[in-house]
Amino acid sequence: MAVQGFAHLNLRAPRALLDALRDFYVDAVGLAPGPRPPFNSHGYWLYAGGRDVLHLSETRPGELRVPGRSHTYDHLALACDDLAGTEARLRALGIAWRRAEVPLTGQIQLFFDDPAGNGVELNFASGQ
């Protein structure tokens, strides 16, 4: 087996939080809602550049934590453009973020949390 690349990240949450996550990743991050197969559960697929990169799936009551499973997820990182426009959008939505510059490369990173407390990192090439 040879890994060909990243496919998607899946976040699971109750319906109300799931809808808030969908709105957040569309409005604040800029992902686009798109087609999702007709699974037996409710959810959304969000797209970047024509690829489904974030899957949001509804949990059943009591399903959030799996006994014996370590939860070590830290953040989702996305390659982006339009740094100034992104900062303006986050500001308009009242989302607090932290800005950092990667040593040597000059890449700019914006860090913030989604409505569930998951970390989000947006990366911008040097010079944006």
Backbone atoms as SQL, in Angstrom:
CREATE TABLE atoms (id INTEGER PRIMARY KEY, chain TEXT, resi INTEGER, resn TEXT, atom TEXT, x REAL, y REAL, z REAL);
INSERT INTO atoms VALUES
  (1, 'A', 1, 'MET', 'N', 0.849, -1.184, 0.000),
  (2, 'A', 1, 'MET', 'CA', 0.000, 0.000, 0.000),
  (3, 'A', 1, 'MET', 'C', 0.887, 1.236, 0.000),
  (4, 'A', 2, 'ALA', 'N', 0.524, 2.209, -0.803),
  (5, 'A', 2, 'ALA', 'CA', 1.198, 3.501, -0.817),
  (6, 'A', 2, 'ALA', 'C', 0.154, 4.586, -0.605),
  (7, 'A', 3, 'VAL', 'N', 0.374, 5.443, 0.384),
  (8, 'A', 3, 'VAL', 'CA', -0.554, 6.543, 0.637),
  (9, 'A', 3, 'VAL', 'C', -0.426, 7.548, -0.490),
  (10, 'A', 4, 'GLN', 'N', -1.553, 7.963, -1.032),
  (11, 'A', 4, 'GLN', 'CA', -1.575, 8.881, -2.159),
  (12, 'A', 4, 'GLN', 'C', -1.775, 10.334, -1.744),
  (13, 'A', 5, 'GLY', 'N', -2.224, 10.577, -0.518),
  (14, 'A', 5, 'GLY', 'CA', -2.452, 11.939, -0.061),
  (15, 'A', 5, 'GLY', 'C', -3.583, 11.984, 0.956),
  (16, 'A', 6, 'PHE', 'N', -3.863, 13.165, 1.439),
  (17, 'A', 6, 'PHE', 'CA', -4.913, 13.389, 2.424),
  (18, 'A', 6, 'PHE', 'C', -6.278, 13.271, 1.754),
  (19, 'A', 7, 'ALA', 'N', -7.217, 12.572, 2.401),
  (20, 'A', 7, 'ALA', 'CA', -8.561, 12.433, 1.845),
  (21, 'A', 7, 'ALA', 'C', -9.530, 13.414, 2.506),
  (22, 'A', 8, 'HIS', 'N', -9.782, 13.257, 3.813),
  (23, 'A', 8, 'HIS', 'CA', -10.700, 14.162, 4.502),
  (24, 'A', 8, 'HIS', 'C', -10.552, 14.006, 6.009),
  (25, 'A', 9, 'LEU', 'N', -11.118, 14.952, 6.734),
  (26, 'A', 9, 'LEU', 'CA', -11.236, 14.903, 8.184),
  (27, 'A', 9, 'LEU', 'C', -12.716, 14.793, 8.496),
  (28, 'A', 10, 'ASN', 'N', -13.071, 13.976, 9.482),
  (29, 'A', 10, 'ASN', 'CA', -14.466, 13.830, 9.887),
  (30, 'A', 10, 'ASN', 'C', -14.626, 14.326, 11.319),
  (31, 'A', 11, 'LEU', 'N', -15.590, 15.222, 11.536),
  (32, 'A', 11, 'LEU', 'CA', -15.954, 15.679, 12.871),
  (33, 'A', 11, 'LEU', 'C', -17.362, 15.185, 13.150),
  (34, 'A', 12, 'ARG', 'N', -17.577, 14.674, 14.371),
  (35, 'A', 12, 'ARG', 'CA', -18.892, 14.160, 14.757),
  (36, 'A', 12, 'ARG', 'C', -19.424, 15.006, 15.898),
  (37, 'A', 13, 'ALA', 'N', -20.720, 15.319, 15.837),
  (38, 'A', 13, 'ALA', 'CA', -21.334, 16.175, 16.856),
  (39, 'A', 13, 'ALA', 'C', -22.847, 16.006, 16.818),
  (40, 'A', 14, 'PRO', 'N', -23.531, 16.396, 17.917),
  (41, 'A', 14, 'PRO', 'CA', -24.997, 16.434, 17.899),
  (42, 'A', 14, 'PRO', 'C', -25.481, 17.434, 16.844),
  (43, 'A', 15, 'ARG', 'N', -26.735, 17.314, 16.413),
  (44, 'A', 15, 'ARG', 'CA', -27.281, 18.083, 15.294),
  (45, 'A', 15, 'ARG', 'C', -27.076, 19.594, 15.416),
  (46, 'A', 16, 'ALA', 'N', -27.378, 20.195, 16.570),
  (47, 'A', 16, 'ALA', 'CA', -27.253, 21.655, 16.699),
  (48, 'A', 16, 'ALA', 'C', -25.804, 22.094, 16.526),
  (49, 'A', 17, 'LEU', 'N', -24.875, 21.384, 17.147),
  (50, 'A', 17, 'LEU', 'CA', -23.459, 21.730, 17.000),
  (51, 'A', 17, 'LEU', 'C', -22.989, 21.439, 15.585),
  (52, 'A', 18, 'LEU', 'N', -23.494, 20.380, 14.992),
  (53, 'A', 18, 'LEU', 'CA', -23.136, 20.029, 13.614),
  (54, 'A', 18, 'LEU', 'C', -23.504, 21.170, 12.664),
  (55, 'A', 19, 'ASP', 'N', -24.707, 21.721, 12.834),
  (56, 'A', 19, 'ASP', 'CA', -25.137, 22.840, 11.997),
  (57, 'A', 19, 'ASP', 'C', -24.271, 24.073, 12.240),
  (58, 'A', 20, 'ALA', 'N', -23.901, 24.319, 13.504),
  (59, 'A', 20, 'ALA', 'CA', -23.018, 25.452, 13.815),
  (60, 'A', 20, 'ALA', 'C', -21.639, 25.246, 13.191),
  (61, 'A', 21, 'LEU', 'N', -21.134, 24.018, 13.203),
  (62, 'A', 21, 'LEU', 'CA', -19.847, 23.725, 12.570),
  (63, 'A', 21, 'LEU', 'C', -19.918, 23.936, 11.064),
  (64, 'A', 22, 'ARG', 'N', -21.008, 23.473, 10.449),
  (65, 'A', 22, 'ARG', 'CA', -21.179, 23.688, 9.007),
  (66, 'A', 22, 'ARG', 'C', -21.143, 25.179, 8.682),
  (67, 'A', 23, 'ASP', 'N', -21.930, 25.972, 9.402),
  (68, 'A', 23, 'ASP', 'CA', -21.976, 27.408, 9.144),
  (69, 'A', 23, 'ASP', 'C', -20.608, 28.048, 9.362),
  (70, 'A', 24, 'PHE', 'N', -19.916, 27.642, 10.411),
  (71, 'A', 24, 'PHE', 'CA', -18.604, 28.196, 10.720),
  (72, 'A', 24, 'PHE', 'C', -17.597, 27.906, 9.603),
  (73, 'A', 25, 'TYR', 'N', -17.522, 26.645, 9.183),
  (74, 'A', 25, 'TYR', 'CA', -16.530, 26.288, 8.164),
  (75, 'A', 25, 'TYR', 'C', -16.871, 26.859, 6.792),
  (76, 'A', 26, 'VAL', 'N', -18.131, 27.164, 6.547),
  (77, 'A', 26, 'VAL', 'CA', -18.525, 27.827, 5.298),
  (78, 'A', 26, 'VAL', 'C', -18.276, 29.333, 5.418),
  (79, 'A', 27, 'ASP', 'N', -18.805, 29.954, 6.471),
  (80, 'A', 27, 'ASP', 'CA', -18.742, 31.412, 6.605),
  (81, 'A', 27, 'ASP', 'C', -17.360, 31.924, 7.004),
  (82, 'A', 28, 'ALA', 'N', -16.718, 31.298, 7.971),
  (83, 'A', 28, 'ALA', 'CA', -15.444, 31.801, 8.499),
  (84, 'A', 28, 'ALA', 'C', -14.243, 31.273, 7.734),
  (85, 'A', 29, 'VAL', 'N', -14.276, 30.005, 7.363),
  (86, 'A', 29, 'VAL', 'CA', -13.109, 29.383, 6.738),
  (87, 'A', 29, 'VAL', 'C', -13.185, 29.429, 5.212),
  (88, 'A', 30, 'GLY', 'N', -14.391, 29.411, 4.657),
  (89, 'A', 30, 'GLY', 'CA', -14.525, 29.507, 3.206),
  (90, 'A', 30, 'GLY', 'C', -14.684, 28.180, 2.484),
  (91, 'A', 31, 'LEU', 'N', -14.948, 27.097, 3.217),
  (92, 'A', 31, 'LEU', 'CA', -15.249, 25.837, 2.538),
  (93, 'A', 31, 'LEU', 'C', -16.638, 25.933, 1.912),
  (94, 'A', 32, 'ALA', 'N', -16.901, 25.072, 0.947),
  (95, 'A', 32, 'ALA', 'CA', -18.181, 25.110, 0.240),
  (96, 'A', 32, 'ALA', 'C', -18.964, 23.823, 0.491),
  (97, 'A', 33, 'PRO', 'N', -20.261, 23.931, 0.836),
  (98, 'A', 33, 'PRO', 'CA', -21.062, 22.719, 0.982),
  (99, 'A', 33, 'PRO', 'C', -21.233, 22.052, -0.372),
  (100, 'A', 34, 'GLY', 'N', -21.302, 20.728, -0.355),
  (101, 'A', 34, 'GLY', 'CA', -21.444, 20.018, -1.614),
  (102, 'A', 34, 'GLY', 'C', -22.130, 18.687, -1.425),
  (103, 'A', 35, 'PRO', 'N', -22.172, 17.889, -2.482),
  (104, 'A', 35, 'PRO', 'CA', -22.901, 16.623, -2.440),
  (105, 'A', 35, 'PRO', 'C', -22.334, 15.653, -1.411),
  (106, 'A', 36, 'ARG', 'N', -23.245, 14.879, -0.834),
  (107, 'A', 36, 'ARG', 'CA', -22.905, 13.845, 0.143),
  (108, 'A', 36, 'ARG', 'C', -23.738, 12.616, -0.191),
  (109, 'A', 37, 'PRO', 'N', -23.124, 11.434, -0.161),
  (110, 'A', 37, 'PRO', 'CA', -23.905, 10.222, -0.439),
  (111, 'A', 37, 'PRO', 'C', -25.064, 10.073, 0.551),
  (112, 'A', 38, 'PRO', 'N', -26.096, 9.340, 0.182),
  (113, 'A', 38, 'PRO', 'CA', -27.282, 9.194, 1.042),
  (114, 'A', 38, 'PRO', 'C', -27.067, 8.185, 2.171),
  (115, 'A', 39, 'PHE', 'N', -26.207, 8.534, 3.118),
  (116, 'A', 39, 'PHE', 'CA', -25.980, 7.676, 4.275),
  (117, 'A', 39, 'PHE', 'C', -27.236, 7.625, 5.141),
  (118, 'A', 40, 'ASN', 'N', -27.266, 6.698, 6.097),
  (119, 'A', 40, 'ASN', 'CA', -28.402, 6.573, 7.011),
  (120, 'A', 40, 'ASN', 'C', -28.342, 7.589, 8.138),
  (121, 'A', 41, 'SER', 'N', -27.324, 8.418, 8.172),
  (122, 'A', 41, 'SER', 'CA', -27.193, 9.436, 9.212),
  (123, 'A', 41, 'SER', 'C', -27.175, 10.820, 8.558),
  (124, 'A', 42, 'HIS', 'N', -27.467, 11.832, 9.363),
  (125, 'A', 42, 'HIS', 'CA', -27.458, 13.210, 8.895),
  (126, 'A', 42, 'HIS', 'C', -26.011, 13.727, 8.880),
  (127, 'A', 43, 'GLY', 'N', -25.705, 14.589, 7.936),
  (128, 'A', 43, 'GLY', 'CA', -24.370, 15.173, 7.910),
  (129, 'A', 43, 'GLY', 'C', -24.158, 16.056, 6.703),
  (130, 'A', 44, 'TYR', 'N', -22.943, 16.564, 6.601),
  (131, 'A', 44, 'TYR', 'CA', -22.564, 17.470, 5.507),
  (132, 'A', 44, 'TYR', 'C', -21.167, 17.107, 5.020),
  (133, 'A', 45, 'TRP', 'N', -20.919, 17.347, 3.742),
  (134, 'A', 45, 'TRP', 'CA', -19.574, 17.290, 3.203),
  (135, 'A', 45, 'TRP', 'C', -19.234, 18.694, 2.737),
  (136, 'A', 46, 'LEU', 'N', -18.061, 19.177, 3.159),
  (137, 'A', 46, 'LEU', 'CA', -17.594, 20.503, 2.781),
  (138, 'A', 46, 'LEU', 'C', -16.360, 20.365, 1.894),
  (139, 'A', 47, 'TYR', 'N', -16.305, 21.224, 0.884),
  (140, 'A', 47, 'TYR', 'CA', -15.319, 21.088, -0.186),
  (141, 'A', 47, 'TYR', 'C', -14.348, 22.263, -0.243),
  (142, 'A', 48, 'ALA', 'N', -13.121, 21.954, -0.698),
  (143, 'A', 48, 'ALA', 'CA', -12.098, 22.954, -1.010),
  (144, 'A', 48, 'ALA', 'C', -11.486, 22.555, -2.348),
  (145, 'A', 49, 'GLY', 'N', -11.502, 23.454, -3.304),
  (146, 'A', 49, 'GLY', 'CA', -10.912, 23.150, -4.606),
  (147, 'A', 49, 'GLY', 'C', -11.520, 21.934, -5.276),
  (148, 'A', 50, 'GLY', 'N', -12.820, 21.718, -5.091),
  (149, 'A', 50, 'GLY', 'CA', -13.486, 20.599, -5.740),
  (150, 'A', 50, 'GLY', 'C', -13.341, 19.268, -5.017),
  (151, 'A', 51, 'ARG', 'N', -12.669, 19.249, -3.875),
  (152, 'A', 51, 'ARG', 'CA', -12.480, 18.007, -3.108),
  (153, 'A', 51, 'ARG', 'C', -13.212, 18.089, -1.778),
  (154, 'A', 52, 'ASP', 'N', -13.850, 16.998, -1.390),
  (155, 'A', 52, 'ASP', 'CA', -14.494, 16.938, -0.074),
  (156, 'A', 52, 'ASP', 'C', -13.391, 16.719, 0.969),
  (157, 'A', 53, 'VAL', 'N', -13.120, 17.749, 1.761),
  (158, 'A', 53, 'VAL', 'CA', -12.022, 17.684, 2.725),
  (159, 'A', 53, 'VAL', 'C', -12.495, 17.619, 4.173),
  (160, 'A', 54, 'LEU', 'N', -13.740, 18.028, 4.432),
  (161, 'A', 54, 'LEU', 'CA', -14.269, 17.996, 5.786),
  (162, 'A', 54, 'LEU', 'C', -15.652, 17.364, 5.777),
  (163, 'A', 55, 'HIS', 'N', -15.781, 16.258, 6.505),
  (164, 'A', 55, 'HIS', 'CA', -17.060, 15.574, 6.645),
  (165, 'A', 55, 'HIS', 'C', -17.587, 15.860, 8.041),
  (166, 'A', 56, 'LEU', 'N', -18.842, 16.227, 8.141),
  (167, 'A', 56, 'LEU', 'CA', -19.500, 16.485, 9.416),
  (168, 'A', 56, 'LEU', 'C', -20.617, 15.463, 9.573),
  (169, 'A', 57, 'SER', 'N', -20.574, 14.673, 10.645),
  (170, 'A', 57, 'SER', 'CA', -21.532, 13.583, 10.838),
  (171, 'A', 57, 'SER', 'C', -22.232, 13.720, 12.178),
  (172, 'A', 58, 'GLU', 'N', -23.539, 13.510, 12.167),
  (173, 'A', 58, 'GLU', 'CA', -24.318, 13.612, 13.397),
  (174, 'A', 58, 'GLU', 'C', -24.075, 12.399, 14.287),
  (175, 'A', 59, 'THR', 'N', -23.898, 12.657, 15.587),
  (176, 'A', 59, 'THR', 'CA', -23.762, 11.583, 16.556),
  (177, 'A', 59, 'THR', 'C', -25.130, 11.216, 17.118),
  (178, 'A', 60, 'ARG', 'N', -25.208, 10.023, 17.631),
  (179, 'A', 60, 'ARG', 'CA', -26.394, 9.593, 18.371),
  (180, 'A', 60, 'ARG', 'C', -26.153, 9.926, 19.839),
  (181, 'A', 61, 'PRO', 'N', -27.213, 10.034, 20.650),
  (182, 'A', 61, 'PRO', 'CA', -27.021, 10.342, 22.075),
  (183, 'A', 61, 'PRO', 'C', -26.034, 9.372, 22.729),
  (184, 'A', 62, 'GLY', 'N', -25.073, 9.922, 23.477),
  (185, 'A', 62, 'GLY', 'CA', -24.086, 9.122, 24.184),
  (186, 'A', 62, 'GLY', 'C', -22.970, 8.570, 23.330),
  (187, 'A', 63, 'GLU', 'N', -22.896, 8.962, 22.071),
  (188, 'A', 63, 'GLU', 'CA', -21.925, 8.381, 21.145),
  (189, 'A', 63, 'GLU', 'C', -20.616, 9.167, 21.045),
  (190, 'A', 64, 'LEU', 'N', -20.508, 10.330, 21.647),
  (191, 'A', 64, 'LEU', 'CA', -19.341, 11.180, 21.428),
  (192, 'A', 64, 'LEU', 'C', -18.017, 10.549, 21.830),
  (193, 'A', 65, 'ARG', 'N', -17.930, 9.933, 22.957),
  (194, 'A', 65, 'ARG', 'CA', -16.674, 9.332, 23.416),
  (195, 'A', 65, 'ARG', 'C', -16.726, 7.821, 23.262),
  (196, 'A', 66, 'VAL', 'N', -15.669, 7.254, 22.737),
  (197, 'A', 66, 'VAL', 'CA', -15.572, 5.809, 22.578),
  (198, 'A', 66, 'VAL', 'C', -14.654, 5.289, 23.676),
  (199, 'A', 67, 'PRO', 'N', -15.153, 4.398, 24.542),
  (200, 'A', 67, 'PRO', 'CA', -14.311, 3.873, 25.617),
  (201, 'A', 67, 'PRO', 'C', -13.031, 3.245, 25.079),
  (202, 'A', 68, 'GLY', 'N', -11.917, 3.578, 25.724),
  (203, 'A', 68, 'GLY', 'CA', -10.637, 3.003, 25.337),
  (204, 'A', 68, 'GLY', 'C', -9.957, 3.694, 24.172),
  (205, 'A', 69, 'ARG', 'N', -10.584, 4.712, 23.579),
  (206, 'A', 69, 'ARG', 'CA', -9.973, 5.411, 22.444),
  (207, 'A', 69, 'ARG', 'C', -9.370, 6.719, 22.928),
  (208, 'A', 70, 'SER', 'N', -8.136, 6.966, 22.537),
  (209, 'A', 70, 'SER', 'CA', -7.474, 8.220, 22.872),
  (210, 'A', 70, 'SER', 'C', -7.926, 9.300, 21.903),
  (211, 'A', 71, 'HIS', 'N', -8.217, 10.478, 22.422),
  (212, 'A', 71, 'HIS', 'CA', -8.617, 11.594, 21.576),
  (213, 'A', 71, 'HIS', 'C', -7.473, 12.602, 21.566),
  (214, 'A', 72, 'THR', 'N', -6.674, 12.559, 20.519),
  (215, 'A', 72, 'THR', 'CA', -5.486, 13.398, 20.441),
  (216, 'A', 72, 'THR', 'C', -5.558, 14.427, 19.329),
  (217, 'A', 73, 'TYR', 'N', -6.713, 14.579, 18.717),
  (218, 'A', 73, 'TYR', 'CA', -6.877, 15.552, 17.635),
  (219, 'A', 73, 'TYR', 'C', -6.532, 16.944, 18.142),
  (220, 'A', 74, 'ASP', 'N', -5.755, 17.704, 17.363),
  (221, 'A', 74, 'ASP', 'CA', -5.379, 19.055, 17.759),
  (222, 'A', 74, 'ASP', 'C', -5.974, 20.104, 16.832),
  (223, 'A', 75, 'HIS', 'N', -5.709, 19.999, 15.513),
  (224, 'A', 75, 'HIS', 'CA', -6.233, 21.024, 14.610),
  (225, 'A', 75, 'HIS', 'C', -6.265, 20.544, 13.163),
  (226, 'A', 76, 'LEU', 'N', -7.041, 21.270, 12.379),
  (227, 'A', 76, 'LEU', 'CA', -7.133, 21.098, 10.940),
  (228, 'A', 76, 'LEU', 'C', -6.364, 22.247, 10.313),
  (229, 'A', 77, 'ALA', 'N', -5.452, 21.962, 9.402),
  (230, 'A', 77, 'ALA', 'CA', -4.704, 23.007, 8.706),
  (231, 'A', 77, 'ALA', 'C', -5.088, 23.012, 7.232),
  (232, 'A', 78, 'LEU', 'N', -5.325, 24.206, 6.697),
  (233, 'A', 78, 'LEU', 'CA', -5.716, 24.358, 5.295),
  (234, 'A', 78, 'LEU', 'C', -4.813, 25.375, 4.617),
  (235, 'A', 79, 'ALA', 'N', -4.400, 25.079, 3.394),
  (236, 'A', 79, 'ALA', 'CA', -3.646, 26.032, 2.578),
  (237, 'A', 79, 'ALA', 'C', -4.630, 27.025, 1.980),
  (238, 'A', 80, 'CYS', 'N', -4.337, 28.313, 2.119),
  (239, 'A', 80, 'CYS', 'CA', -5.290, 29.352, 1.714),
  (240, 'A', 80, 'CYS', 'C', -4.611, 30.460, 0.922),
  (241, 'A', 81, 'ASP', 'N', -5.431, 31.349, 0.370),
  (242, 'A', 81, 'ASP', 'CA', -4.932, 32.583, -0.220),
  (243, 'A', 81, 'ASP', 'C', -5.780, 33.735, 0.307),
  (244, 'A', 82, 'ASP', 'N', -5.411, 34.959, -0.023),
  (245, 'A', 82, 'ASP', 'CA', -6.120, 36.168, 0.389),
  (246, 'A', 82, 'ASP', 'C', -6.091, 36.369, 1.904),
  (247, 'A', 83, 'LEU', 'N', -4.884, 36.559, 2.426),
  (248, 'A', 83, 'LEU', 'CA', -4.695, 36.770, 3.855),
  (249, 'A', 83, 'LEU', 'C', -5.491, 37.963, 4.367),
  (250, 'A', 84, 'ALA', 'N', -5.389, 39.103, 3.686),
  (251, 'A', 84, 'ALA', 'CA', -6.100, 40.306, 4.142),
  (252, 'A', 84, 'ALA', 'C', -7.607, 40.092, 4.149),
  (253, 'A', 85, 'GLY', 'N', -8.139, 39.467, 3.120),
  (254, 'A', 85, 'GLY', 'CA', -9.571, 39.199, 3.061),
  (255, 'A', 85, 'GLY', 'C', -10.018, 38.224, 4.138),
  (256, 'A', 86, 'THR', 'N', -9.184, 37.248, 4.427),
  (257, 'A', 86, 'THR', 'CA', -9.511, 36.276, 5.469),
  (258, 'A', 86, 'THR', 'C', -9.531, 36.932, 6.837),
  (259, 'A', 87, 'GLU', 'N', -8.527, 37.767, 7.123),
  (260, 'A', 87, 'GLU', 'CA', -8.502, 38.467, 8.404),
  (261, 'A', 87, 'GLU', 'C', -9.713, 39.391, 8.536),
  (262, 'A', 88, 'ALA', 'N', -10.093, 40.047, 7.453),
  (263, 'A', 88, 'ALA', 'CA', -11.273, 40.922, 7.482),
  (264, 'A', 88, 'ALA', 'C', -12.536, 40.110, 7.758),
  (265, 'A', 89, 'ARG', 'N', -12.654, 38.927, 7.133),
  (266, 'A', 89, 'ARG', 'CA', -13.830, 38.081, 7.346),
  (267, 'A', 89, 'ARG', 'C', -13.888, 37.605, 8.797),
  (268, 'A', 90, 'LEU', 'N', -12.758, 37.155, 9.360),
  (269, 'A', 90, 'LEU', 'CA', -12.729, 36.712, 10.758),
  (270, 'A', 90, 'LEU', 'C', -13.089, 37.860, 11.696),
  (271, 'A', 91, 'ARG', 'N', -12.556, 39.035, 11.407),
  (272, 'A', 91, 'ARG', 'CA', -12.854, 40.226, 12.222),
  (273, 'A', 91, 'ARG', 'C', -14.352, 40.538, 12.173),
  (274, 'A', 92, 'ALA', 'N', -14.938, 40.507, 10.978),
  (275, 'A', 92, 'ALA', 'CA', -16.365, 40.819, 10.814),
  (276, 'A', 92, 'ALA', 'C', -17.247, 39.805, 11.541),
  (277, 'A', 93, 'LEU', 'N', -16.781, 38.557, 11.647),
  (278, 'A', 93, 'LEU', 'CA', -17.547, 37.518, 12.320),
  (279, 'A', 93, 'LEU', 'C', -17.271, 37.474, 13.821),
  (280, 'A', 94, 'GLY', 'N', -16.358, 38.333, 14.289),
  (281, 'A', 94, 'GLY', 'CA', -16.041, 38.377, 15.716),
  (282, 'A', 94, 'GLY', 'C', -15.230, 37.186, 16.195),
  (283, 'A', 95, 'ILE', 'N', -14.461, 36.578, 15.308),
  (284, 'A', 95, 'ILE', 'CA', -13.648, 35.408, 15.667),
  (285, 'A', 95, 'ILE', 'C', -12.245, 35.881, 16.029),
  (286, 'A', 96, 'ALA', 'N', -11.828, 35.556, 17.237),
  (287, 'A', 96, 'ALA', 'CA', -10.473, 35.902, 17.682),
  (288, 'A', 96, 'ALA', 'C', -9.486, 34.904, 17.084),
  (289, 'A', 97, 'TRP', 'N', -8.349, 35.400, 16.601),
  (290, 'A', 97, 'TRP', 'CA', -7.328, 34.524, 16.045),
  (291, 'A', 97, 'TRP', 'C', -5.958, 35.001, 16.493),
  (292, 'A', 98, 'ARG', 'N', -4.990, 34.101, 16.321),
  (293, 'A', 98, 'ARG', 'CA', -3.588, 34.408, 16.600),
  (294, 'A', 98, 'ARG', 'C', -2.829, 34.257, 15.288),
  (295, 'A', 99, 'ARG', 'N', -1.969, 35.216, 15.004),
  (296, 'A', 99, 'ARG', 'CA', -1.195, 35.203, 13.769),
  (297, 'A', 99, 'ARG', 'C', 0.251, 34.866, 14.089),
  (298, 'A', 100, 'ALA', 'N', 0.859, 34.000, 13.276),
  (299, 'A', 100, 'ALA', 'CA', 2.262, 33.629, 13.463),
  (300, 'A', 100, 'ALA', 'C', 2.950, 33.572, 12.108),
  (301, 'A', 101, 'GLU', 'N', 4.260, 33.735, 12.121),
  (302, 'A', 101, 'GLU', 'CA', 5.056, 33.601, 10.906),
  (303, 'A', 101, 'GLU', 'C', 6.007, 32.434, 11.079),
  (304, 'A', 102, 'VAL', 'N', 6.088, 31.568, 10.065),
  (305, 'A', 102, 'VAL', 'CA', 6.969, 30.407, 10.104),
  (306, 'A', 102, 'VAL', 'C', 8.410, 30.876, 9.839),
  (307, 'A', 103, 'PRO', 'N', 9.334, 30.551, 10.746),
  (308, 'A', 103, 'PRO', 'CA', 10.731, 30.939, 10.528),
  (309, 'A', 103, 'PRO', 'C', 11.261, 30.380, 9.207),
  (310, 'A', 104, 'LEU', 'N', 12.088, 31.143, 8.557),
  (311, 'A', 104, 'LEU', 'CA', 12.748, 30.824, 7.288),
  (312, 'A', 104, 'LEU', 'C', 11.839, 30.908, 6.075),
  (313, 'A', 105, 'THR', 'N', 10.616, 30.379, 6.149),
  (314, 'A', 105, 'THR', 'CA', 9.750, 30.362, 4.963),
  (315, 'A', 105, 'THR', 'C', 8.926, 31.629, 4.817),
  (316, 'A', 106, 'GLY', 'N', 8.661, 32.325, 5.935),
  (317, 'A', 106, 'GLY', 'CA', 7.827, 33.520, 5.885),
  (318, 'A', 106, 'GLY', 'C', 6.351, 33.223, 5.730),
  (319, 'A', 107, 'GLN', 'N', 5.972, 31.956, 5.747),
  (320, 'A', 107, 'GLN', 'CA', 4.569, 31.584, 5.650),
  (321, 'A', 107, 'GLN', 'C', 3.824, 32.171, 6.853),
  (322, 'A', 108, 'ILE', 'N', 2.609, 32.673, 6.610),
  (323, 'A', 108, 'ILE', 'CA', 1.780, 33.233, 7.677),
  (324, 'A', 108, 'ILE', 'C', 0.723, 32.199, 8.066),
  (325, 'A', 109, 'GLN', 'N', 0.520, 32.048, 9.371),
  (326, 'A', 109, 'GLN', 'CA', -0.474, 31.121, 9.896),
  (327, 'A', 109, 'GLN', 'C', -1.462, 31.889, 10.763),
  (328, 'A', 110, 'LEU', 'N', -2.741, 31.583, 10.607),
  (329, 'A', 110, 'LEU', 'CA', -3.785, 32.101, 11.487),
  (330, 'A', 110, 'LEU', 'C', -4.348, 30.926, 12.269),
  (331, 'A', 111, 'PHE', 'N', -4.419, 31.064, 13.595),
  (332, 'A', 111, 'PHE', 'CA', -4.910, 30.007, 14.472),
  (333, 'A', 111, 'PHE', 'C', -6.152, 30.478, 15.208),
  (334, 'A', 112, 'PHE', 'N', -7.188, 29.645, 15.264),
  (335, 'A', 112, 'PHE', 'CA', -8.400, 29.941, 16.020),
  (336, 'A', 112, 'PHE', 'C', -9.151, 28.638, 16.253),
  (337, 'A', 113, 'ASP', 'N', -10.235, 28.699, 17.018),
  (338, 'A', 113, 'ASP', 'CA', -11.027, 27.513, 17.329),
  (339, 'A', 113, 'ASP', 'C', -12.382, 27.571, 16.651),
  (340, 'A', 114, 'ASP', 'N', -12.912, 26.387, 16.318),
  (341, 'A', 114, 'ASP', 'CA', -14.266, 26.313, 15.776),
  (342, 'A', 114, 'ASP', 'C', -15.267, 26.256, 16.938),
  (343, 'A', 115, 'PRO', 'N', -16.576, 26.233, 16.661),
  (344, 'A', 115, 'PRO', 'CA', -17.569, 26.244, 17.746),
  (345, 'A', 115, 'PRO', 'C', -17.497, 25.047, 18.693),
  (346, 'A', 116, 'ALA', 'N', -16.853, 23.953, 18.286),
  (347, 'A', 116, 'ALA', 'CA', -16.707, 22.789, 19.156),
  (348, 'A', 116, 'ALA', 'C', -15.395, 22.812, 19.930),
  (349, 'A', 117, 'GLY', 'N', -14.560, 23.839, 19.695),
  (350, 'A', 117, 'GLY', 'CA', -13.272, 23.927, 20.368),
  (351, 'A', 117, 'GLY', 'C', -12.136, 23.255, 19.626),
  (352, 'A', 118, 'ASN', 'N', -12.379, 22.773, 18.406),
  (353, 'A', 118, 'ASN', 'CA', -11.323, 22.181, 17.590),
  (354, 'A', 118, 'ASN', 'C', -10.445, 23.278, 17.022),
  (355, 'A', 119, 'GLY', 'N', -9.158, 23.029, 16.958),
  (356, 'A', 119, 'GLY', 'CA', -8.236, 24.007, 16.410),
  (357, 'A', 119, 'GLY', 'C', -8.307, 24.080, 14.893),
  (358, 'A', 120, 'VAL', 'N', -8.166, 25.292, 14.365),
  (359, 'A', 120, 'VAL', 'CA', -8.126, 25.546, 12.925),
  (360, 'A', 120, 'VAL', 'C', -6.866, 26.357, 12.648),
  (361, 'A', 121, 'GLU', 'N', -6.130, 25.957, 11.630),
  (362, 'A', 121, 'GLU', 'CA', -4.933, 26.692, 11.182),
  (363, 'A', 121, 'GLU', 'C', -5.089, 26.975, 9.696),
  (364, 'A', 122, 'LEU', 'N', -4.990, 28.246, 9.331),
  (365, 'A', 122, 'LEU', 'CA', -5.022, 28.631, 7.930),
  (366, 'A', 122, 'LEU', 'C', -3.630, 29.095, 7.544),
  (367, 'A', 123, 'ASN', 'N', -3.093, 28.537, 6.457),
  (368, 'A', 123, 'ASN', 'CA', -1.732, 28.837, 6.016),
  (369, 'A', 123, 'ASN', 'C', -1.741, 29.664, 4.741),
  (370, 'A', 124, 'PHE', 'N', -0.895, 30.690, 4.729),
  (371, 'A', 124, 'PHE', 'CA', -0.784, 31.601, 3.582),
  (372, 'A', 124, 'PHE', 'C', 0.672, 31.706, 3.174),
  (373, 'A', 125, 'ALA', 'N', 0.921, 31.603, 1.873),
  (374, 'A', 125, 'ALA', 'CA', 2.278, 31.683, 1.359),
  (375, 'A', 125, 'ALA', 'C', 2.902, 33.025, 1.709),
  (376, 'A', 126, 'SER', 'N', 4.206, 33.038, 1.801),
  (377, 'A', 126, 'SER', 'CA', 4.947, 34.253, 2.077),
  (378, 'A', 126, 'SER', 'C', 4.616, 35.331, 1.061),
  (379, 'A', 127, 'GLY', 'N', 4.494, 36.585, 1.525),
  (380, 'A', 127, 'GLY', 'CA', 4.259, 37.702, 0.628),
  (381, 'A', 127, 'GLY', 'C', 2.803, 38.037, 0.391),
  (382, 'A', 128, 'GLN', 'N', 1.885, 37.380, 1.067),
  (383, 'A', 128, 'GLN', 'CA', 0.459, 37.698, 0.882),
  (384, 'A', 128, 'GLN', 'C', 0.028, 38.841, 1.739);
